[in-house]
Amino acid sequence: MVSAPMTAALRVAVERMRTEKVEAVLATDHCATEGVSVLGLVTQADVDAALRRRGRAALVEPISRSVRSQLVICDKNESLEAAMALMRSRSARHVLVMDREQAVGIISADELASFSSSGSAVAEVEQAS
């Protein structure tokens, strides 16, 4: 998974999306006692929206200004149908797949639509990697 600190410039997320050929970057924070925490997700659509609203100045602003405020999360053992239902109910295009406290993948609505109707979310993340 690709990540960037919440305090980094939005340009960093754009560069990582381009370099890693992904459509989303985890926005993280580092705490001395808790380690790295995932605080949000910034997608290409979020970048496009920031550029439309604030112009090129958005690229030097912190990722935190463009990150989605509500992170949609599913457990690695949830079925793909459950992940799809969660995305529909929350009007989300991406879901963060977790194994307890550890992020293990990001699945997009497009990826979910192309997968078979059986299996767990983590199996599909592993196949997509």
KALINBEL-V323740 format. One record per helix or strand of 3 or more residues. SS is the DSSP state (2 for helix, 1 for strand). FROM is the first residue (numbers start at 1). TO is the last residue. Records with the same first field share a line. If there is no record, write none. Layout:
SS = FROM-TO + FROM-TO
This chain:
1 = 3-5 + 24-31 + 35-43 + 73-75 + 94-99 + 102-108
2 = 10-20 + 44-60 + 63-65 + 80-89 + 109-114 + 121-128
